């Protein structure tokens, strides 16, 4: 399953909004440098889809990301 994520890095509050079944808007406190924001986004999505393998497949350096969620 593919998930589209729009990330706002360096936010004051961490906010997770599910726009639709496969689209999320996530604000994280971590800055968009040294892969800190991406790591935090993966932690958040892993909590939502526990027991599944999750990877960023597109958008490593962009606020718009495409993630793949596979069963383990």
C-alpha distances in whole Angstrom, upper triangle without the diagonal:
4,7,10,13,17,19,23,24,28,28,30,28,25,23,19,19,16,16,14,11,8,12,14,17,19,22,23,27,26,27,25,27,27,23,24,22,19,20,20,17,15,17,17,13,14,16,14,11,14,14,11,11,10,11,12,12,14,17,18,22,20,20,17,14,10,8,6,5,7,9,13
4,7,10,13,16,20,21,25,25,28,26,23,21,17,17,14,14,12,10,7,9,11,15,16,20,21,24,24,25,22,24,25,21,22,19,16,18,18,15,14,17,16,12,14,16,14,12,15,16,13,12,10,10,10,9,11,13,15,18,17,16,13,10,7,6,5,6,9,12,15
4,6,10,12,16,18,22,22,24,22,19,17,14,13,11,11,10,8,5,6,8,11,12,16,17,21,21,22,20,22,23,19,20,17,14,16,16,12,12,14,13,10,12,14,12,11,15,16,13,13,10,10,9,10,11,12,14,17,15,14,11,8,6,5,6,7,11,14,17
4,7,10,13,16,19,19,22,21,18,16,13,12,10,10,10,10,6,5,6,9,11,14,16,20,19,20,18,20,22,18,19,15,13,16,16,12,12,15,14,11,14,16,14,14,17,19,16,16,12,12,10,10,10,10,13,14,12,10,7,6,5,6,9,11,14,18,20
4,6,10,12,16,16,19,17,14,13,10,10,9,10,11,11,8,6,5,6,7,10,12,16,16,16,15,18,19,16,16,12,11,13,13,9,10,13,11,10,13,15,13,14,17,19,17,16,13,12,10,11,10,9,11,13,10,8,6,5,6,7,11,12,16,19,21
4,7,10,13,13,16,15,13,12,10,10,10,10,12,14,11,8,6,5,6,8,11,14,15,15,13,16,18,15,15,12,11,14,13,10,12,15,13,12,16,17,16,17,20,23,20,20,16,15,12,14,12,10,12,12,9,6,5,6,9,11,14,16,20,23,25
4,6,10,10,13,13,11,10,10,11,12,13,15,17,14,11,9,6,5,6,7,11,11,11,9,13,15,13,12,8,9,12,10,8,11,13,12,12,15,17,16,18,20,23,21,20,16,15,12,15,13,10,11,11,8,5,6,8,11,12,16,17,21,24,25
4,7,6,10,10,9,9,10,12,14,15,18,19,18,14,11,8,6,5,6,9,9,9,9,13,15,13,12,9,11,13,11,10,14,15,13,15,18,19,18,21,23,26,24,23,19,18,16,18,16,13,13,12,10,7,9,11,15,16,20,21,25,27,29
4,6,9,10,9,11,12,14,17,18,21,22,20,17,14,11,8,6,5,6,6,5,6,9,12,11,9,6,9,11,10,10,13,14,13,15,18,19,19,21,23,26,24,23,20,18,16,19,17,14,13,12,10,8,11,13,16,17,21,22,25,28,29
4,7,9,9,12,14,16,19,21,24,25,23,20,17,14,11,8,6,5,5,5,7,10,13,12,10,8,12,13,11,12,16,16,15,18,20,21,21,24,25,28,27,26,23,22,19,22,21,17,16,15,14,12,15,16,20,21,24,25,28,31,32
4,6,7,9,12,14,17,19,22,24,22,19,16,12,10,6,6,5,8,8,10,14,16,16,13,10,14,15,12,13,17,16,15,17,20,20,20,23,25,28,27,26,23,23,21,24,22,19,18,17,16,13,16,17,21,21,25,25,29,31,32
4,7,9,13,15,19,21,24,26,25,22,18,15,12,8,8,6,9,11,14,16,19,18,15,13,17,17,14,15,19,18,16,19,22,21,22,25,26,29,29,29,26,26,24,27,26,23,22,21,20,17,19,21,24,24,27,28,31,33,34
4,6,10,12,16,18,21,23,23,20,16,13,10,7,7,6,10,12,15,18,20,19,16,13,16,17,13,14,17,16,14,17,19,18,18,22,23,27,26,26,24,24,23,26,25,22,22,21,20,17,19,20,23,23,26,26,29,31,32
4,7,10,13,16,19,20,19,17,13,11,7,5,5,6,9,12,14,17,19,17,14,11,14,14,10,10,14,12,10,13,16,14,15,18,19,23,23,23,20,21,20,23,22,20,20,20,18,15,17,17,20,19,22,22,25,27,28
4,7,10,12,15,17,17,14,10,8,6,5,7,9,12,15,16,19,21,19,16,13,15,16,12,11,14,13,10,12,15,14,14,17,19,22,22,23,20,21,20,23,22,20,20,20,18,15,16,17,19,18,21,21,24,26,27
4,7,10,12,13,13,11,7,6,5,6,9,12,14,16,17,20,22,19,17,14,14,15,12,10,12,12,8,10,13,12,10,14,16,20,19,20,17,18,17,20,20,18,19,20,18,14,15,15,16,16,18,18,21,23,24
4,6,9,11,11,9,6,5,6,9,12,15,17,19,19,23,24,21,20,16,17,18,15,12,15,15,11,12,15,14,12,15,18,21,20,21,18,19,18,21,20,19,20,21,18,15,14,15,16,16,18,18,21,23,25
4,6,7,8,6,4,6,9,12,15,18,20,22,21,25,26,23,22,18,18,19,17,13,15,16,12,11,14,14,11,13,16,20,18,19,17,18,18,20,19,19,20,22,19,16,14,14,15,14,16,16,19,21,23
4,7,8,5,5,7,10,13,17,20,22,23,22,26,27,24,23,20,19,21,19,16,17,19,15,14,18,17,14,16,20,22,21,22,19,20,19,20,19,19,21,22,19,16,14,14,15,15,17,17,21,23,26
4,5,5,7,10,13,16,19,23,24,26,25,28,29,26,25,22,21,22,21,17,18,20,16,14,17,18,14,15,19,21,20,21,18,19,19,20,19,19,22,23,20,18,15,15,14,15,16,16,19,21,24
4,6,8,12,14,18,20,24,25,27,25,28,29,26,25,22,21,22,20,17,17,18,16,13,15,16,12,12,16,18,16,18,16,18,18,19,19,20,22,24,21,19,16,15,14,13,14,13,16,17,20
4,7,10,13,17,19,23,23,24,23,26,27,23,23,20,18,19,18,15,15,17,15,11,14,15,12,12,16,18,15,16,13,15,14,15,15,16,18,20,18,16,13,12,10,10,10,11,14,16,19
4,7,10,14,16,20,21,22,20,23,25,21,21,18,16,18,17,13,14,16,14,11,15,16,13,14,17,20,17,18,15,15,14,15,14,14,17,18,16,13,10,10,9,10,12,13,16,19,22
4,6,10,13,16,17,19,18,21,22,19,18,15,14,16,14,10,12,14,11,9,13,14,11,13,16,19,17,17,14,15,14,16,15,14,16,17,15,12,10,10,10,11,13,13,17,19,22
4,7,10,14,15,16,15,19,21,18,17,13,13,15,13,10,13,14,11,11,15,15,13,16,19,22,20,20,17,17,15,17,16,14,16,16,13,10,9,10,12,13,16,17,20,23,25
4,6,10,12,13,13,16,18,15,14,10,11,12,10,7,11,12,9,10,13,13,12,15,17,21,19,19,16,16,14,17,16,14,15,15,13,10,10,11,13,13,16,17,20,23,24
4,7,9,11,11,15,17,15,13,9,11,13,10,9,12,13,10,12,16,15,15,18,20,23,22,22,19,18,17,20,18,16,16,16,14,10,12,13,16,16,19,20,24,26,27
4,6,8,9,12,14,12,10,7,9,10,7,7,11,11,10,12,15,15,15,18,20,22,22,21,18,18,16,19,19,16,15,15,14,11,14,14,17,17,20,20,24,26,27
4,7,9,12,14,13,9,8,11,12,9,10,14,13,12,15,17,17,18,21,22,25,24,24,21,20,19,22,21,19,17,17,16,14,17,17,20,20,23,24,27,29,29
4,7,8,10,9,6,5,9,9,7,10,12,12,13,15,17,17,19,21,22,25,24,22,20,19,17,20,20,17,15,14,15,13,16,16,19,19,22,23,26,28,28
4,6,8,8,6,6,9,11,10,12,14,15,15,18,20,21,22,24,25,27,26,24,21,20,17,20,19,16,14,12,13,12,15,16,19,20,23,24,27,30,30
4,7,7,6,5,8,10,10,11,14,15,16,17,19,21,22,23,25,27,25,23,20,17,15,17,16,12,10,8,9,9,12,13,16,17,21,23,26,28,29
4,5,6,7,9,11,12,13,15,16,18,19,21,23,24,25,26,28,26,24,21,18,16,18,17,14,11,9,11,12,15,15,18,19,22,24,27,29,30
4,5,8,9,10,12,14,14,16,18,19,20,22,24,25,25,26,25,22,19,17,15,17,17,15,11,10,13,14,17,16,19,19,22,23,26,28,28
4,6,5,6,9,10,11,13,15,16,17,19,20,21,22,23,21,19,16,13,12,14,14,12,8,9,11,12,14,13,15,15,18,20,22,25,24
4,6,5,6,9,10,11,13,15,16,17,19,20,21,22,21,19,16,15,14,17,16,14,11,11,13,13,15,14,17,16,19,20,23,25,25
4,5,5,6,9,10,11,12,14,16,17,18,20,22,20,18,15,14,12,15,15,12,10,10,11,10,12,12,14,14,17,18,22,24,24
4,5,5,6,9,10,11,12,14,16,16,18,19,17,15,12,10,8,12,12,10,7,9,10,10,11,9,12,11,14,15,18,21,21
4,5,5,6,9,10,11,13,15,15,16,17,16,14,11,10,10,13,14,13,10,12,14,13,15,13,14,12,15,15,18,20,20
4,5,5,6,9,10,11,13,14,15,17,16,15,13,12,12,16,16,15,13,14,15,13,15,13,15,14,16,16,19,21,21
4,5,5,6,9,10,11,12,14,16,15,14,11,10,10,13,14,12,11,13,13,11,12,10,12,10,13,13,16,19,19
4,5,5,6,9,10,10,11,13,12,10,7,8,8,12,13,13,12,14,15,13,14,11,11,9,11,11,13,15,16
4,6,5,6,9,10,10,12,12,11,9,11,12,16,17,17,15,17,18,16,17,14,15,12,14,13,15,16,16
4,5,5,7,9,10,13,13,13,11,12,13,17,18,17,16,18,18,16,16,14,15,12,14,13,16,17,18
4,5,5,6,8,11,10,10,8,10,11,14,15,16,15,18,17,15,15,12,12,9,11,9,12,14,15
4,5,5,5,8,7,8,7,10,12,15,17,18,17,20,20,18,18,15,14,11,11,9,11,12,12
4,6,5,9,10,11,11,14,15,19,20,21,20,23,22,20,20,18,17,14,15,12,14,14,15
4,6,9,10,12,11,14,15,18,20,20,20,23,22,20,19,17,16,13,13,11,13,13,15
4,7,6,9,9,12,14,17,19,20,20,23,22,21,19,17,15,12,11,8,10,10,11
4,6,9,10,13,16,19,21,22,22,25,25,23,22,19,18,15,14,10,11,10,10
4,7,10,13,17,19,22,23,23,26,26,25,24,21,19,15,14,10,9,7,7
4,6,10,13,15,18,20,20,24,24,23,21,18,16,12,10,6,6,5,5
4,7,11,12,16,18,17,21,21,21,20,16,14,10,8,6,5,6,6
4,7,9,12,14,14,17,18,17,16,12,10,7,6,5,6,9,10
4,6,9,11,10,14,15,15,14,10,9,6,6,7,9,12,12
4,6,7,7,11,11,12,11,7,6,4,7,9,12,15,16
4,7,8,11,12,13,11,8,6,6,7,10,12,16,17
4,6,9,9,10,8,6,5,7,9,13,16,19,21
4,5,5,7,6,4,6,9,12,15,18,22,23
4,6,8,9,7,9,10,13,16,19,22,23
4,7,9,9,12,13,17,20,22,26,27
4,5,7,10,13,16,19,22,26,27
4,6,10,12,16,19,22,25,27
4,7,10,14,16,20,23,25
4,6,10,13,16,20,22
4,7,10,13,17,19
4,7,10,13,15
4,6,10,12
4,7,9
4,6
4
